Amino acid sequence: MDILLGILPSLAWGSMILVSMKMGGGPYSQTLGTIIGALILSIVHFFIVQPVLTPLIIIVGIVSGLFWSVGQSNQFKSVPYLGVSKAMPISTGMQLVSTALFGVIVFREWTTFQTILLGTIAIILILAGTILSSIDGKQGDAVASGQTKKGVITLAVSSLAFLMYVVIAKIFHVDGWTALFPQAIGMLIGGLIITYKHKPFNKYTIKNILPGLIWASGNMFLFMSQSRLGVATSFSLSQMGIIISIIGGIVFLGEKKTKRQLVYIALASILIISGGIFIGITNAKATG
């Protein structure tokens, strides 16, 4: 039962982007709709849990949420360039590597030979998978190459913002479960700033509330699974969502792939997920 709980975040996050694509609308409507959905669930959580919110938690939560809105909007923007089945492995890989490196450099999380060795293996696996994900698989297609370049740059911005979303709370030792509501407020502020010039208030914004509810559910399931399975195991299981994104992008969204591209994506996913598991093991040994 605990393992099932640990898998739920990956099911939610892996399917969120697929549902959003099915709901339709551009990246701005998708961003704002997703944020509204996350805000709704955070309000429900706030009244049920009634966390104690200090000024520090509120400020850190809002700033963290601002960065999340930048990260999520750019992830949505990358999909037209890359497709879901290609964008999500690259996004996951970038986030895993950047978070791990930040933890090592700033927080000195890996200090023993064993953790450094395991962590290095993890980063190499993830980098290899990310690079493999970004290969077009088509010879001499300048248009596809240009689209891939734009998509990867957009995802780099997204991953940097997601990194800040995570580490700001960690720097100030703010518990994510407690800060859910302030983070959602920050997400809303950021979303309104990002989208206000693009007239995002339309029927697609309403439709994309559902993906927001799905994403926020995954976030809550992750916090719940951490208390049952530990941070390392729950973190590793949560990375499995890229499998759902890849299969869903090809099967449900009809993204066309050559045999070579399918092989690249499959190998990349295996490498990134393996790297995520290694990071989970490394962090467990570092904290244990």
ChimeraX attribute file (.defattr): number of C-alpha atoms within 10 A of each C-alpha:
attribute: neighborCount
match mode: 1-to-1
recipient: residues
	/A:1	5
	/A:2	13
	/A:3	13
	/A:4	10
	/A:5	19
	/A:6	26
	/A:7	22
	/A:8	23
	/A:9	30
	/A:10	28
	/A:11	22
	/A:12	22
	/A:13	25
	/A:14	26
	/A:15	23
	/A:16	25
	/A:17	26
	/A:18	21
	/A:19	19
	/A:20	27
	/A:21	20
	/A:22	14
	/A:23	18
	/A:24	15
	/A:25	19
	/A:26	16
	/A:27	24
	/A:28	25
	/A:29	28
	/A:30	30
	/A:31	34
	/A:32	31
	/A:33	30
	/A:34	32
	/A:35	33
	/A:36	25
	/A:37	24
	/A:38	28
	/A:39	25
	/A:40	17
	/A:41	20
	/A:42	24
	/A:43	17
	/A:44	12
	/A:45	17
	/A:46	18
	/A:47	10
	/A:48	9
	/A:49	11
	/A:50	11
	/A:51	14
	/A:52	9
	/A:53	14
	/A:54	9
	/A:55	8
	/A:56	13
	/A:57	23
	/A:58	20
	/A:59	16
	/A:60	23
	/A:61	28
	/A:62	25
	/A:63	22
	/A:64	27
	/A:65	32
	/A:66	26
	/A:67	24
	/A:68	29
	/A:69	30
	/A:70	23
	/A:71	25
	/A:72	24
	/A:73	24
	/A:74	23
	/A:75	27
	/A:76	25
	/A:77	21
	/A:78	27
	/A:79	20
	/A:80	15
	/A:81	20
	/A:82	22
	/A:83	20
	/A:84	25
	/A:85	27
	/A:86	33
	/A:87	28
	/A:88	28
	/A:89	32
	/A:90	30
	/A:91	22
	/A:92	22
	/A:93	30
	/A:94	26
	/A:95	21
	/A:96	23
	/A:97	25
	/A:98	18
	/A:99	18
	/A:100	22
	/A:101	18
	/A:102	15
	/A:103	16
	/A:104	15
	/A:105	10
	/A:106	10
	/A:107	13
	/A:108	11
	/A:109	19
	/A:110	23
	/A:111	10
	/A:112	10
	/A:113	9
	/A:114	13
	/A:115	20
	/A:116	16
	/A:117	12
	/A:118	19
	/A:119	25
	/A:120	19
	/A:121	16
	/A:122	27
	/A:123	23
	/A:124	15
	/A:125	22
	/A:126	31
	/A:127	21
	/A:128	17
	/A:129	27
	/A:130	26
	/A:131	15
	/A:132	23
	/A:133	28
	/A:134	22
	/A:135	16
	/A:136	21
	/A:137	20
	/A:138	12
	/A:139	8
	/A:140	9
	/A:141	10
	/A:142	10
	/A:143	9
	/A:144	17
	/A:145	18
	/A:146	12
	/A:147	15
	/A:148	22
	/A:149	15
	/A:150	16
	/A:151	24
	/A:152	22
	/A:153	13
	/A:154	22
	/A:155	28
	/A:156	21
	/A:157	15
	/A:158	26
	/A:159	28
	/A:160	18
	/A:161	22
	/A:162	26
	/A:163	23
	/A:164	21
	/A:165	24
	/A:166	16
	/A:167	18
	/A:168	17
	/A:169	19
	/A:170	15
	/A:171	11
	/A:172	11
	/A:173	12
	/A:174	17
	/A:175	13
	/A:176	18
	/A:177	17
	/A:178	19
	/A:179	26
	/A:180	27
	/A:181	28
	/A:182	25
	/A:183	30
	/A:184	28
	/A:185	24
	/A:186	26
	/A:187	30
	/A:188	25
	/A:189	18
	/A:190	23
	/A:191	28
	/A:192	17
	/A:193	13
	/A:194	18
	/A:195	18
	/A:196	12
	/A:197	9
	/A:198	11
	/A:199	9
	/A:200	22
	/A:201	14
	/A:202	11
	/A:203	13
	/A:204	19
	/A:205	26
	/A:206	17
	/A:207	21
	/A:208	27
	/A:209	25
	/A:210	21
	/A:211	29
	/A:212	28
	/A:213	23
	/A:214	24
	/A:215	26
	/A:216	26
	/A:217	19
	/A:218	24
	/A:219	21
	/A:220	18
	/A:221	20
	/A:222	25
	/A:223	19
	/A:224	18
	/A:225	24
	/A:226	17
	/A:227	11
	/A:228	15
	/A:229	16
	/A:230	15
	/A:231	18
	/A:232	20
	/A:233	20
	/A:234	28
	/A:235	25
	/A:236	21
	/A:237	24
	/A:238	26
	/A:239	25
	/A:240	25
	/A:241	23
	/A:242	29
	/A:243	22
	/A:244	21
	/A:245	26
	/A:246	27
	/A:247	18
	/A:248	20
	/A:249	23
	/A:250	18
	/A:251	12
	/A:252	13
	/A:253	17
	/A:254	11
	/A:255	16
	/A:256	13
	/A:257	14
	/A:258	11
	/A:259	10
	/A:260	13
	/A:261	19
	/A:262	18
	/A:263	15
	/A:264	20
	/A:265	27
	/A:266	18
	/A:267	15
	/A:268	26
	/A:269	27
	/A:270	18
	/A:271	24
	/A:272	31
	/A:273	27
	/A:274	20
	/A:275	29
	/A:276	29
	/A:277	22
	/A:278	23
	/A:279	27
	/A:280	23
	/A:281	20
	/A:282	23
	/A:283	22
	/A:284	15
	/A:285	16
	/A:286	16
	/A:287	10
	/A:288	6
